[in-house]
Amino acid sequence: MPKARDFMTPGAECVGEKETLEAAARKMKSLNVGALPICGEDQRLKGMVTDRDIVIKCLAEGGDPRSVTAGEMAEGKPVTIGADDSIEEAIKTMQEHQVRRLPVIDGHDLVGMLSQADIARNYPEDRVGELVEFISY
């Protein structure tokens, strides 16, 4: 049975919790991604920030992305998946929390990101529609 580490994109880059949303947006652009893990000075995962978060929770509310920090976007305990958890568990977690990306953790270390697209590229073709339906419900 495939594990999260088998499908994940390894080497996820973080945005620091004290970095601005402008810096996060620039990093997203350079990496061509729509979400970044937020890491603290202790290198522990503090949350996630998405391009949508920047627009909806900062810009649309009159915030300044040059002064609002990524850490201010971190809400509660981040939803993660263990590197050795099954892909079925990852799908269940995505569905339960209505997220399309999961930070992959090995112990306390961030080792990669697992996206709906990562799973779809590696999932049996006859089950991809089911995957999208489960996560997007």
C-alpha positions in Angstrom: 0.0 0.0 0.0 1.5 3.4 -1.0 2.5 5.8 1.7 2.4 9.6 1.7 6.2 9.7 1.2 5.8 7.8 -2.0 3.6 10.5 -3.6 4.7 13.7 -1.9 6.8 16.4 -3.3 10.0 16.3 -1.2 11.9 19.2 0.2 9.1 21.6 1.0 10.2 25.2 1.6 8.8 27.2 4.5 8.0 30.8 4.9 9.2 32.0 8.3 6.5 33.0 10.8 8.0 36.4 11.1 8.3 37.0 7.3 5.8 39.2 5.7 3.0 38.1 3.4 4.7 40.0 0.6 7.8 37.7 1.1 5.5 34.7 1.2 3.9 35.8 -2.1 7.3 36.3 -3.7 8.4 32.8 -2.6 5.2 31.3 -3.9 5.8 33.0 -7.3 9.4 31.8 -7.5 8.4 28.2 -6.5 5.3 28.3 -8.7 3.1 27.1 -5.8 -0.1 28.4 -4.2 0.6 27.5 -0.6 3.6 27.4 1.8 4.1 25.9 5.2 4.8 28.4 7.9 7.7 27.5 10.1 8.9 29.0 13.4 12.4 29.8 14.4 12.4 26.4 16.0 11.9 25.0 12.5 8.6 23.5 13.6 5.5 23.7 11.5 3.2 26.5 12.7 0.6 26.5 9.9 0.0 27.0 6.2 -0.5 30.2 4.2 -2.2 30.1 0.7 -2.4 32.7 -2.0 -6.1 32.9 -1.3 -5.4 33.6 2.4 -3.2 36.6 1.4 -6.0 38.0 -0.8 -9.0 37.2 1.4 -7.6 37.6 4.9 -5.2 40.4 4.3 -5.8 42.5 1.1 -9.6 42.3 1.1 -9.7 43.4 4.8 -7.4 46.4 4.1 -4.3 44.7 5.5 -0.8 45.6 4.2 1.1 42.4 3.0 4.3 44.3 3.6 3.6 44.4 7.4 1.3 41.4 8.1 3.4 38.3 8.9 2.9 34.8 7.8 2.6 33.8 11.5 -0.5 36.0 11.8 -2.2 33.7 9.2 -1.4 30.5 11.1 -4.7 29.4 12.7 -4.7 26.5 15.2 -2.8 23.3 14.8 -1.9 22.6 11.2 -3.4 19.6 9.5 -0.6 17.2 8.5 0.0 13.7 7.4 2.8 11.3 8.6 5.3 10.3 6.0 4.5 6.6 6.6 0.7 7.1 6.6 -1.2 5.5 3.8 -2.5 7.4 0.8 -6.0 6.4 1.8 -5.4 8.1 5.2 -4.1 11.2 3.4 -7.3 11.3 1.2 -9.4 10.8 4.3 -7.6 13.7 6.0 -8.0 16.0 3.0 -11.7 15.2 2.8 -12.3 15.6 6.5 -10.5 19.0 6.6 -11.5 20.1 3.1 -7.9 20.8 2.1 -6.0 20.0 -1.1 -2.5 20.1 0.3 -1.0 18.5 3.4 2.4 19.1 4.9 4.2 15.7 5.3 5.8 15.2 8.7 8.4 12.6 9.7 8.6 12.8 13.5 8.7 16.6 14.0 10.4 17.4 10.7 8.7 18.7 7.6 9.8 16.4 4.8 7.5 17.4 2.0 4.1 18.4 0.7 1.4 16.1 -0.6 -1.2 17.7 -2.9 -4.4 16.4 -4.5 -2.5 16.7 -7.8 0.4 14.5 -6.5 -2.1 11.8 -5.6 -4.0 12.1 -8.8 -0.8 11.7 -10.9 0.1 8.5 -9.1 -3.4 7.1 -8.3 -5.0 4.4 -10.4 -6.7 6.1 -13.3 -10.1 4.6 -12.6 -10.1 6.1 -9.1 -8.9 9.7 -9.8 -12.5 11.0 -10.3 -13.4 9.4 -6.9 -10.5 11.2 -5.3 -11.4 14.6 -6.6 -15.0 14.1 -5.6 -14.0 13.0 -2.1 -11.7 16.0 -1.5 -13.9 18.6 -3.2 -17.2 17.6 -1.7 
